[in-house]
């Protein structure tokens, strides 16, 4: 259940009817309806009328309380909250009641497959997605050890599972602090672009976020809090750079070469979990003349947060998530900003982005039983509707449509948004409205990017960069622009999974060598997690793992459970190692490739300059299946998919 958060300021608000009214005015009333029903058992609440509201040109459909029921619900909620005592005990619903409430939430029937995926989205279990021993815990073999590489969300998710099971482990983190990408990135205004009510662990209830979209420092604090609370922190070896790992079939162990605190060391582990992340290795510019430039060139992943901006001429190369996120703050301090755009992106507004969580909302989350659970569920299930936008409709296209009704509506909505932000500037419309379909690439969240382009000290540059000069950048039209600071927001080398560690398996080849073979189409794994001939190696956020909608952290928890269940099967069976069967791996990837062809990522205008599609022309980042289908594949570790030794 939700548990209790705390006010970030430590203050206790004065609560009266006016305070409660403000809290309820800003509440998700459908989530409140289910929470109040659960707290009171009043069946009439389930009968209150609902309506469906289209969002983003019909791309998403939100179920909300009908207007005629709003005053009734608020009155009943106010009465309940005023009469609440501190002794209220929350009770976890059984599966029958929970499924009934899920169906009442949107007045919809839920299939068994949908139910299996959605069951844990409201997070009523103390620890959803938890691996367990099949019986009593067996003795752990002497010296058994799991090496987890990386102390970001993925590494901590795995560690919490291992801690619960009592399996010995060490996390090796190359940086001096935990946090993963939230430690690496310190560029101006870095923050999550998925609301923290999705971007969070669901075994840690009702964390007191101060904003709906937390800044990097708050995310690091959150991970520090989780690691300490769940006993993980003491298992982390910081300043530990794992450079190579080689598997020894005779011993059934990995030999690991690492540099720890500046000293080379050799370690061994029975199993390795790579949680180094997808966005860890910066993509470097190879522009001619770069070595001649006398100013500073800083990849956004290498910002220290101490870069001087005031009074400087700054270039931002790239208009992806990072370039768009940082630009407004850079513009507000720099003398001039040149924004270099290669490909226009769909840049969307997002509700409550940059908004603080009010004291009234924090109080409601802390006080109203079950409201946090239903608020999280409301956001999670709304986003599920985004999956259909990636699925072309042949009949719609035959009638003159571009993708499908929802996607075309989204395109129209986003196009209108661009024009509304830029005003009467058709010259900018032409440069900034993409030709590819929304959702074919990662959708970018607007952080005052469009409005910043209208400022006098900002120039949008769409000409191709020809070279750096000692004092600036020259474009293909021959124009040279002076800069003394260049931010390269050029993204990451997403083909370098597990980088910089080299893994050498049973066949003596490294994983990087196998994945560089054009015949294989680049990085591949079974369920994104395991690879033939690389025993006892599990990959968090591996090839074709990124979800099509919803919460990445739900999948971190799901991959961690699967990994832990694999180790349970290994230990309970008395085996030394396991490796995914080659025929299982090949069949899975054949089906994956076939499923990918029915989605929008291979559209002519979508695959060019899109990090989803690799150098071999294969979509290697996203999973092609809907969430409920992928969840079904991961719901239980299947020993029959593996060979054991």
C-alpha positions as CSV (number, residue, x, y, z in Angstrom):
1,X,0.0,0.0,0.0
2,X,0.9,3.6,-0.2
3,X,2.4,4.1,3.2
4,X,3.2,7.7,4.3
5,X,5.4,10.2,2.6
6,X,6.6,13.4,4.3
7,X,6.6,17.1,3.5
8,X,9.8,18.0,1.8
9,X,10.0,21.1,4.0
10,X,9.3,19.1,7.2
11,X,6.4,21.4,7.9
12,X,2.9,20.3,8.9
13,X,0.2,22.3,7.1
14,X,-2.9,23.7,8.8
15,X,-5.7,21.6,7.5
16,X,-9.2,23.0,7.3
17,X,-12.0,22.7,4.8
18,X,-10.4,25.4,2.6
19,X,-7.1,23.4,2.5
20,X,-8.9,20.2,1.7
21,X,-10.9,21.9,-1.1
22,X,-7.7,23.1,-2.7
23,X,-6.3,19.6,-2.4
24,X,-9.3,18.1,-4.1
25,X,-9.5,20.8,-6.8
26,X,-6.1,19.6,-8.0
27,X,-6.8,15.8,-7.5
28,X,-7.2,13.1,-10.0
29,X,-10.9,12.6,-9.2
30,X,-11.2,9.2,-10.8
31,X,-8.2,8.0,-8.7
32,X,-9.8,9.6,-5.7
33,X,-13.1,7.8,-6.4
34,X,-11.5,4.4,-6.3
35,X,-9.4,5.3,-3.2
36,X,-12.6,6.5,-1.4
37,X,-14.5,3.4,-2.4
38,X,-11.7,1.2,-1.1
39,X,-11.5,3.1,2.1
40,X,-15.3,3.1,2.8
41,X,-16.8,0.2,0.8
42,X,-19.5,2.6,-0.5
43,X,-20.7,0.8,-3.7
44,X,-22.4,4.0,-4.9
45,X,-19.0,5.4,-5.7
46,X,-18.5,2.7,-8.3
47,X,-21.7,3.8,-10.0
48,X,-20.8,7.5,-10.4
49,X,-20.9,8.4,-14.1
50,X,-17.6,8.7,-16.1
51,X,-16.8,10.2,-19.4
52,X,-14.0,9.8,-21.9
53,X,-11.9,12.9,-22.8
54,X,-9.7,12.8,-25.9
55,X,-6.1,14.2,-25.5
56,X,-3.6,15.2,-28.1
57,X,-6.0,15.1,-31.0
58,X,-7.5,11.8,-29.9
59,X,-4.1,10.1,-29.6
60,X,-4.9,9.2,-26.0
61,X,-8.2,8.9,-24.2
62,X,-8.6,9.8,-20.6
63,X,-11.4,8.5,-18.4
64,X,-12.6,11.2,-16.0
65,X,-15.4,11.8,-13.6
66,X,-18.5,13.3,-15.3
67,X,-19.2,16.9,-14.3
68,X,-22.5,16.0,-12.6
69,X,-20.7,13.7,-10.2
70,X,-17.8,16.0,-9.2
71,X,-19.5,17.9,-6.4
72,X,-20.8,14.6,-4.9
73,X,-17.4,13.0,-4.9
74,X,-15.7,16.1,-3.4
75,X,-18.3,16.3,-0.7
76,X,-17.9,12.7,0.3
77,X,-14.1,12.9,0.2
78,X,-14.1,16.0,2.3
79,X,-16.4,14.4,4.9
80,X,-14.1,11.3,5.0
81,X,-10.9,13.3,5.3
82,X,-12.3,15.6,8.1
83,X,-13.5,12.5,10.0
84,X,-10.3,10.4,9.5
85,X,-8.4,9.3,12.5
86,X,-4.7,8.4,12.7
87,X,-5.7,4.8,13.4
88,X,-6.9,4.0,9.9
89,X,-5.5,0.7,8.7
90,X,-5.1,0.1,5.0
91,X,-6.0,-3.4,3.8
92,X,-4.6,-5.0,0.6
93,X,-7.3,-6.1,-1.8
94,X,-7.4,-9.7,-3.0
95,X,-7.1,-10.3,-6.7
96,X,-10.8,-10.7,-7.3
97,X,-11.6,-7.4,-5.7
98,X,-8.6,-5.6,-7.3
99,X,-9.6,-6.8,-10.8
100,X,-13.1,-5.6,-10.2
101,X,-11.9,-2.2,-9.2
102,X,-9.6,-2.1,-12.2
103,X,-12.6,-2.7,-14.4
104,X,-14.6,0.0,-12.6
105,X,-11.8,2.5,-13.0
106,X,-12.6,2.9,-16.8
107,X,-15.8,0.9,-17.1
108,X,-13.9,-1.7,-19.2
109,X,-13.5,-5.4,-19.2
110,X,-9.9,-6.5,-18.7
111,X,-8.6,-9.7,-20.4
112,X,-6.6,-12.2,-18.5
113,X,-3.4,-11.1,-20.4
114,X,-4.1,-7.4,-19.5
115,X,-4.8,-8.4,-15.9
116,X,-1.5,-10.3,-15.6
117,X,0.4,-7.2,-16.7
118,X,-1.7,-4.6,-14.9
119,X,-2.0,-6.5,-11.6
120,X,1.0,-4.8,-10.0
121,X,0.6,-1.3,-11.5
122,X,-1.3,0.0,-8.5
123,X,1.5,-1.5,-6.3
124,X,-0.7,-2.8,-3.4
125,X,1.8,-5.6,-2.6
126,X,4.6,-4.6,-0.3
127,X,7.1,-5.7,-3.0
128,X,5.6,-6.2,-6.5
129,X,7.6,-8.3,-8.9
130,X,9.6,-10.1,-6.2
131,X,11.5,-13.4,-6.9
132,X,11.1,-16.1,-4.4
133,X,12.6,-19.5,-3.6
134,X,10.3,-22.3,-4.7
135,X,10.4,-23.8,-1.2
136,X,12.6,-23.2,1.8
137,X,15.7,-21.3,1.1
138,X,18.5,-23.8,0.2
139,X,22.1,-23.5,1.4
140,X,24.0,-21.1,-0.8
141,X,27.2,-22.7,-2.1
142,X,30.4,-21.6,-0.4
143,X,31.9,-18.6,-2.1
144,X,28.9,-18.1,-4.4
145,X,29.0,-14.5,-5.6
146,X,27.1,-12.3,-8.1
147,X,28.9,-9.3,-9.6
148,X,26.5,-6.5,-10.6
149,X,28.1,-3.9,-12.9
150,X,26.6,-0.4,-12.3
151,X,24.7,1.3,-9.5
152,X,21.9,3.0,-11.3
153,X,18.2,2.0,-11.3
154,X,19.0,-1.4,-13.0
155,X,21.8,-2.4,-10.6
156,X,19.8,-1.4,-7.6
157,X,16.7,-3.2,-8.8
158,X,18.8,-6.4,-9.1
159,X,20.5,-5.9,-5.8
160,X,17.2,-5.5,-3.9
161,X,16.1,-8.9,-5.3
162,X,19.4,-10.5,-4.3
163,X,19.2,-8.9,-0.9
164,X,15.7,-10.4,-0.3
165,X,16.8,-13.8,-1.5
166,X,20.0,-13.7,0.6
167,X,22.3,-14.3,-2.4
168,X,25.7,-12.7,-1.9
169,X,26.6,-10.0,-4.3
170,X,28.7,-6.9,-4.9
171,X,27.9,-3.9,-7.1
172,X,30.9,-2.5,-9.0
173,X,30.3,1.2,-9.8
174,X,33.0,3.0,-11.8
175,X,32.0,6.4,-10.4
176,X,32.4,7.7,-6.9
177,X,28.7,7.8,-6.3
178,X,25.6,5.8,-7.3
179,X,23.0,7.0,-9.7
180,X,23.9,5.8,-13.1
181,X,22.8,8.2,-15.8
182,X,21.6,10.6,-13.0
183,X,25.2,10.8,-11.7
184,X,26.8,11.1,-15.2
185,X,24.6,13.9,-16.4
186,X,24.9,17.4,-14.9
187,X,24.0,19.6,-17.9
188,X,21.8,22.7,-17.3
189,X,18.2,21.7,-16.1
190,X,18.7,18.0,-16.4
191,X,15.7,16.2,-15.1
192,X,13.4,13.2,-15.9
193,X,10.9,13.6,-18.7
194,X,8.6,10.9,-17.4
195,X,6.6,11.8,-14.4
196,X,8.1,10.4,-11.1
197,X,4.8,8.7,-10.4
198,X,6.0,6.3,-13.2
199,X,9.7,6.8,-13.0
200,X,10.1,5.2,-9.5
201,X,10.4,1.8,-7.9
202,X,7.0,0.5,-6.9
203,X,8.3,-1.4,-3.9
204,X,9.2,2.0,-2.4
205,X,5.8,3.6,-1.6
206,X,4.9,7.3,-1.9
207,X,8.3,8.8,-1.9
208,X,8.0,12.6,-1.3
209,X,9.0,14.0,-4.6
210,X,9.1,17.8,-4.7
211,X,8.3,18.1,-8.4
212,X,6.3,16.0,-10.8
213,X,9.4,15.7,-13.0
214,X,12.4,15.5,-10.6
215,X,15.8,17.1,-11.3
216,X,18.8,14.9,-11.4
217,X,20.0,15.7,-7.9
218,X,16.6,14.6,-6.4
219,X,16.7,11.4,-8.4
220,X,20.2,10.6,-7.1
221,X,18.9,11.3,-3.5
222,X,16.1,8.9,-4.2
223,X,18.4,6.2,-5.3
224,X,20.7,6.8,-2.3
225,X,17.6,6.5,-0.1
226,X,16.5,3.3,-1.7
227,X,20.0,1.7,-1.6
228,X,20.4,2.6,2.1
229,X,16.9,1.5,3.2
230,X,17.0,-1.9,1.4
231,X,20.6,-2.8,2.6
232,X,22.2,-2.3,-0.8
233,X,24.5,0.6,-0.1
234,X,27.0,-1.5,1.9
235,X,27.4,-3.8,-1.0
236,X,28.6,-1.1,-3.5
237,X,32.2,-0.9,-4.4
238,X,32.7,2.6,-5.8
239,X,35.5,3.8,-8.1
240,X,35.5,0.3,-9.5
241,X,36.0,0.1,-13.2
242,X,35.3,-3.4,-14.5
243,X,37.3,-3.7,-17.8
244,X,37.0,-7.4,-18.8
245,X,35.2,-10.6,-17.7
246,X,36.0,-14.0,-19.1
247,X,34.0,-17.2,-18.3
248,X,35.8,-20.4,-17.2
249,X,33.7,-23.5,-18.0
250,X,35.9,-25.7,-15.8
251,X,35.1,-23.7,-12.7
252,X,31.8,-22.2,-13.7
253,X,32.9,-18.8,-12.7
254,X,33.7,-15.4,-14.3
255,X,37.2,-14.0,-13.9
256,X,36.9,-10.3,-13.7
257,X,39.7,-7.7,-14.3
258,X,38.9,-4.4,-12.7
259,X,40.6,-1.2,-11.5
260,X,39.4,-0.4,-8.0
261,X,40.5,2.8,-6.4
262,X,43.2,3.1,-9.1
263,X,44.7,-0.4,-8.5
264,X,44.3,-3.4,-10.9
265,X,42.6,-6.3,-9.3
266,X,41.3,-9.7,-10.4
267,X,38.0,-11.0,-9.0
268,X,35.8,-14.0,-9.6
269,X,32.0,-14.3,-9.6
270,X,29.6,-17.1,-10.3
271,X,27.2,-14.8,-12.2
272,X,27.5,-11.3,-13.7
273,X,24.6,-8.8,-14.2
274,X,25.5,-6.0,-16.5
275,X,23.5,-2.9,-15.5
276,X,25.8,-0.4,-17.2
277,X,22.8,1.1,-19.1
278,X,22.0,2.1,-22.6
279,X,22.8,5.7,-22.3
280,X,26.3,5.5,-20.8
281,X,28.8,6.0,-23.7
282,X,28.8,9.5,-25.3
283,X,28.6,9.7,-29.1
284,X,31.6,11.8,-30.2
285,X,31.7,14.4,-32.9
286,X,34.2,13.6,-35.7
287,X,33.8,17.0,-37.5
288,X,36.9,18.3,-39.4
289,X,38.8,21.0,-37.6
290,X,37.6,20.0,-34.1
291,X,41.2,19.8,-32.8
292,X,41.8,23.4,-33.9
293,X,38.9,25.0,-32.0
294,X,40.3,27.2,-29.2
295,X,37.1,27.2,-27.1
296,X,35.6,24.5,-25.0
297,X,33.7,21.5,-26.5
298,X,31.7,19.6,-23.9
299,X,29.5,16.6,-24.4
300,X,26.4,17.0,-22.3
301,X,27.2,13.7,-20.5
302,X,30.5,15.2,-19.4
303,X,29.2,18.5,-18.1
304,X,30.3,19.2,-14.5
305,X,27.5,21.7,-13.7
306,X,30.3,24.4,-13.3
307,X,30.5,25.5,-16.9
308,X,30.5,29.3,-17.2
309,X,27.6,30.5,-19.4
310,X,27.3,34.2,-18.5
311,X,28.2,36.5,-21.4
312,X,29.5,33.7,-23.6
313,X,28.6,32.7,-27.2
314,X,27.4,29.2,-26.9
315,X,26.5,26.6,-29.5
316,X,24.2,23.6,-28.8
317,X,24.6,20.9,-31.4
318,X,21.6,18.6,-31.3
319,X,17.9,18.9,-30.7
320,X,17.1,15.6,-29.0
321,X,15.9,15.3,-25.4
322,X,19.1,16.8,-23.9
323,X,19.5,19.7,-26.3
324,X,15.9,20.7,-25.9
325,X,15.9,20.3,-22.1
326,X,19.0,22.5,-21.6
327,X,18.4,25.2,-24.1
328,X,16.1,27.6,-22.1
329,X,18.5,27.8,-19.2
330,X,21.5,28.2,-21.4
331,X,19.8,31.0,-23.3
332,X,18.8,32.9,-20.2
333,X,22.5,33.3,-19.2
334,X,24.5,33.2,-22.4
335,X,25.2,36.3,-24.6
336,X,24.1,34.3,-27.7
337,X,23.1,30.7,-28.5
338,X,23.3,28.9,-31.8
339,X,21.1,25.9,-32.0
340,X,22.3,23.4,-34.6
341,X,19.5,21.2,-35.9
342,X,20.1,18.3,-38.3
343,X,16.6,16.7,-38.2
344,X,13.4,18.3,-36.9
345,X,11.9,16.4,-34.0
346,X,8.4,16.2,-32.6
347,X,8.5,18.2,-29.4
348,X,5.5,17.9,-27.2
349,X,4.1,19.7,-24.1
350,X,3.7,17.5,-21.0
351,X,1.3,18.2,-18.2
352,X,3.0,19.5,-15.0
353,X,6.5,19.5,-16.4
354,X,8.6,21.8,-14.3
355,X,5.8,22.1,-11.7
356,X,6.3,21.7,-8.0
357,X,4.1,19.3,-6.0
358,X,2.0,21.6,-3.8
359,X,1.6,21.1,-0.1
360,X,-2.0,20.3,-0.6
361,X,-1.3,17.5,-3.1
362,X,1.5,16.2,-0.9
363,X,-0.9,16.1,2.0
364,X,-3.5,14.3,0.0
365,X,-1.0,11.7,-1.1
366,X,0.1,11.2,2.5
367,X,-3.3,11.2,4.1
368,X,-5.9,9.7,1.8
369,X,-5.7,5.9,2.0
370,X,-4.9,4.3,-1.3
371,X,-4.8,7.6,-3.3
372,X,-1.1,7.2,-4.2
373,X,-1.8,3.7,-5.5
374,X,-4.7,4.8,-7.7
375,X,-2.9,8.0,-8.9
376,X,0.0,5.9,-10.1
377,X,-2.4,3.4,-11.8
378,X,-4.2,6.3,-13.5
379,X,-1.1,7.6,-15.1
380,X,0.3,4.2,-16.0
381,X,-2.9,3.0,-17.8
382,X,-3.4,6.3,-19.6
383,X,0.0,5.9,-21.3
384,X,-0.9,2.4,-22.4
385,X,-3.0,4.0,-25.2
386,X,0.2,5.3,-26.8
387,X,1.1,1.8,-28.1
388,X,-1.5,1.8,-30.9
389,X,0.0,5.0,-32.3
390,X,3.0,2.9,-33.5
391,X,0.8,0.4,-35.4
392,X,-0.1,1.4,-39.0
393,X,-3.7,0.8,-40.1
394,X,-3.8,-0.4,-43.7
395,X,-7.5,0.5,-44.2
396,X,-6.8,4.0,-42.8
397,X,-3.9,4.4,-45.1
398,X,-5.8,3.1,-48.1
399,X,-8.4,5.8,-47.5
400,X,-5.7,8.5,-47.6
401,X,-4.4,8.5,-44.0
402,X,-0.7,8.5,-43.1
403,X,-0.4,6.0,-40.2
404,X,-3.6,5.5,-38.3
405,X,-6.4,7.7,-36.9
406,X,-4.7,8.3,-33.5
407,X,-1.3,8.9,-34.9
408,X,-2.6,11.3,-37.6
409,X,-4.6,13.1,-34.9
410,X,-1.5,13.4,-32.8
411,X,0.5,14.8,-35.8
412,X,-2.2,17.4,-36.3
413,X,-2.2,18.3,-32.6
414,X,1.6,18.6,-32.4
415,X,1.7,20.6,-35.6
416,X,-0.8,23.0,-34.1
417,X,1.2,23.2,-30.9
418,X,4.4,24.1,-32.9
419,X,2.5,26.9,-34.7
420,X,0.9,28.2,-31.5
421,X,4.4,28.5,-29.9
422,X,6.1,30.1,-32.8
423,X,3.3,32.5,-33.8
424,X,3.3,34.0,-37.3
425,X,6.7,32.5,-38.4
426,X,6.0,30.2,-41.3
427,X,9.8,30.3,-42.0
428,X,10.3,28.5,-38.7
429,X,7.3,26.2,-39.2
430,X,8.9,24.8,-42.4
431,X,12.2,24.1,-40.5
432,X,10.7,22.7,-37.4
433,X,7.7,20.5,-38.4
434,X,9.0,17.0,-39.1
435,X,8.0,14.8,-42.0
436,X,8.2,11.5,-40.0
437,X,5.4,10.2,-37.9
438,X,5.1,11.0,-34.2
439,X,6.3,8.1,-32.1
440,X,8.6,6.8,-34.8
441,X,11.5,8.4,-32.8
442,X,11.6,9.2,-29.2
443,X,9.2,12.0,-28.4
444,X,10.9,15.1,-27.0
445,X,9.3,17.1,-24.1
446,X,9.2,20.8,-24.6
447,X,11.1,22.8,-22.0
448,X,10.4,26.3,-23.4
449,X,12.5,25.3,-26.5
450,X,10.2,26.8,-29.1
451,X,9.6,30.0,-27.2
452,X,13.4,30.3,-26.7
453,X,13.9,30.2,-30.4
454,X,12.0,33.5,-30.7
455,X,14.4,35.3,-28.3
456,X,16.8,37.9,-29.8
457,X,19.9,36.1,-28.6
458,X,19.0,32.7,-30.2
459,X,19.7,31.5,-33.8
460,X,18.4,28.3,-35.3
461,X,20.9,26.9,-37.7
462,X,19.8,24.1,-40.0
463,X,22.7,24.2,-42.5
464,X,25.1,21.3,-42.3
465,X,28.2,21.8,-40.2
466,X,31.2,21.8,-42.5
467,X,34.0,22.2,-39.9
468,X,35.2,23.8,-36.8
469,X,37.5,26.8,-37.1
470,X,39.8,28.1,-34.3
471,X,37.1,30.5,-33.2
472,X,33.8,28.9,-34.2
473,X,31.8,26.8,-36.6
474,X,31.5,27.1,-40.4
475,X,28.5,25.7,-42.1
476,X,28.0,24.4,-45.6
477,X,26.7,27.7,-46.9
478,X,30.2,29.2,-46.1
479,X,29.0,31.2,-43.0
480,X,31.2,31.1,-39.9
481,X,29.7,31.8,-36.5
482,X,31.9,32.6,-33.5
483,X,31.6,30.5,-30.3
484,X,33.7,30.1,-27.3
485,X,31.7,27.2,-25.7
486,X,30.1,24.3,-27.6
487,X,27.8,21.7,-26.0
488,X,27.5,18.5,-28.1
489,X,24.0,17.1,-27.3
490,X,24.6,14.4,-29.8
491,X,23.4,11.5,-27.7
492,X,25.0,8.1,-27.0
493,X,26.6,5.2,-28.7
494,X,23.6,3.0,-28.2
495,X,25.2,0.1,-30.1
496,X,27.7,-0.2,-27.3
497,X,25.7,-2.2,-24.9
498,X,27.6,-3.3,-21.8
499,X,30.4,-0.8,-22.7
500,X,33.2,-0.4,-21.6
501,X,33.4,-3.9,-20.1
502,X,34.5,-6.7,-22.5
503,X,32.8,-10.0,-22.0
504,X,34.4,-13.3,-23.3
505,X,32.2,-16.4,-23.1
506,X,32.5,-20.1,-24.0
507,X,33.4,-19.5,-27.6
508,X,36.3,-17.3,-26.8
509,X,34.9,-14.4,-28.7
510,X,33.8,-11.2,-27.0
511,X,30.2,-10.2,-26.9
512,X,31.2,-7.0,-28.8
513,X,32.8,-9.1,-31.6
514,X,29.7,-11.2,-31.9
515,X,27.4,-8.2,-32.1
516,X,29.6,-6.5,-34.6
517,X,28.9,-9.2,-37.3
518,X,26.7,-7.7,-40.0
519,X,25.1,-11.1,-40.6
520,X,23.6,-10.9,-37.1
521,X,22.2,-7.5,-37.5
522,X,23.9,-6.0,-34.4
523,X,23.2,-6.6,-30.7
524,X,20.7,-9.3,-30.0
525,X,19.6,-11.2,-26.8
526,X,16.9,-13.5,-25.6
527,X,14.1,-11.4,-24.0
528,X,16.8,-8.7,-24.0
529,X,18.5,-10.5,-21.1
530,X,20.7,-13.5,-22.1
531,X,22.9,-14.5,-25.0
532,X,24.0,-18.1,-26.1
533,X,27.5,-19.1,-25.0
534,X,27.7,-16.4,-22.3
535,X,26.7,-18.4,-19.2
536,X,25.4,-16.8,-16.1
537,X,25.4,-13.4,-17.8
538,X,22.3,-11.3,-17.5
539,X,21.8,-7.9,-19.2
540,X,19.6,-5.1,-17.8
541,X,18.3,-2.7,-20.5
542,X,19.7,-5.0,-23.2
543,X,19.0,-5.1,-26.9
544,X,15.3,-4.6,-27.9
545,X,14.2,-4.0,-24.3
546,X,12.9,-0.4,-24.3
547,X,9.2,-0.4,-23.7
548,X,6.7,1.1,-26.2
549,X,4.8,2.9,-23.4
550,X,4.6,3.2,-19.7
551,X,7.3,3.1,-17.1
552,X,10.9,2.0,-17.8
553,X,11.3,1.3,-14.1
554,X,8.5,-1.3,-14.1
555,X,10.7,-3.1,-16.7
556,X,13.8,-2.7,-14.6
557,X,11.9,-4.5,-11.8
558,X,10.6,-7.1,-14.2
559,X,14.1,-7.9,-15.7
560,X,15.5,-8.0,-12.1
561,X,12.9,-10.5,-11.1
562,X,13.6,-12.7,-14.1
563,X,17.3,-12.5,-13.4
564,X,16.8,-13.4,-9.8
565,X,14.6,-16.3,-10.8
566,X,17.3,-17.6,-13.1
567,X,19.7,-17.6,-10.2
568,X,17.1,-19.3,-8.0
569,X,16.9,-22.1,-10.6
570,X,20.7,-22.3,-10.8
571,X,21.1,-22.7,-7.0
572,X,18.1,-24.9,-6.3
573,X,19.2,-27.2,-9.1
574,X,22.7,-27.5,-7.8
575,X,24.1,-26.3,-11.2
576,X,27.3,-24.4,-12.0
577,X,26.0,-22.4,-14.9
578,X,23.1,-21.9,-17.3
579,X,23.1,-20.6,-20.9
580,X,20.1,-19.8,-23.1
581,X,19.6,-22.5,-25.8
582,X,20.6,-21.4,-29.2
583,X,17.4,-22.5,-30.9
584,X,15.3,-20.7,-28.3
585,X,17.4,-17.5,-28.9
586,X,17.1,-17.8,-32.7
587,X,13.4,-18.5,-32.7
588,X,12.7,-15.5,-30.3
589,X,14.7,-13.2,-32.5
590,X,13.0,-14.4,-35.7
591,X,9.6,-13.6,-34.1
592,X,11.0,-10.3,-32.9
593,X,12.1,-9.3,-36.4
594,X,8.8,-10.3,-37.9
595,X,6.8,-8.3,-35.3
596,X,9.0,-5.2,-35.8
597,X,8.0,-5.1,-39.5
598,X,4.4,-4.3,-38.6
599,X,5.4,-1.1,-36.7
600,X,6.4,2.4,-37.9
601,X,10.1,2.3,-37.1
602,X,11.1,1.1,-40.6
603,X,9.1,3.9,-42.4
604,X,11.3,5.6,-45.0
605,X,11.3,8.9,-43.1
606,X,11.7,7.4,-39.6
607,X,14.8,5.2,-39.9
608,X,17.2,7.9,-41.0
609,X,19.3,9.4,-38.2
610,X,17.3,7.5,-35.6
611,X,19.1,5.9,-32.7
612,X,16.5,3.2,-32.6
613,X,17.8,1.8,-36.0
614,X,21.4,0.6,-36.0
615,X,24.1,0.7,-38.7
616,X,22.8,-2.6,-40.1
617,X,19.3,-1.2,-40.6
618,X,17.7,-3.1,-37.7
619,X,15.6,-1.7,-34.9
620,X,17.7,-2.8,-31.9
621,X,16.4,-0.6,-29.1
622,X,12.7,-1.2,-28.6
623,X,10.7,-4.3,-28.0
624,X,8.1,-4.8,-30.7
625,X,5.4,-6.3,-28.6
626,X,2.7,-4.5,-26.6
627,X,3.5,-4.4,-22.9
628,X,1.1,-7.1,-21.9
629,X,2.7,-9.5,-24.5
630,X,6.2,-8.7,-23.4
631,X,5.2,-9.1,-19.8
632,X,3.8,-12.5,-20.5
633,X,7.2,-13.6,-21.9
634,X,9.0,-12.4,-18.8
635,X,6.4,-13.3,-16.2
636,X,8.2,-16.5,-15.2
637,X,11.7,-17.8,-15.8
638,X,11.4,-20.9,-17.9
639,X,14.2,-23.4,-17.1
640,X,13.4,-25.3,-20.3
641,X,14.7,-22.4,-22.3
642,X,18.2,-22.9,-20.9
643,X,20.9,-25.6,-20.8
644,X,22.3,-26.2,-17.3
645,X,25.7,-27.6,-16.4
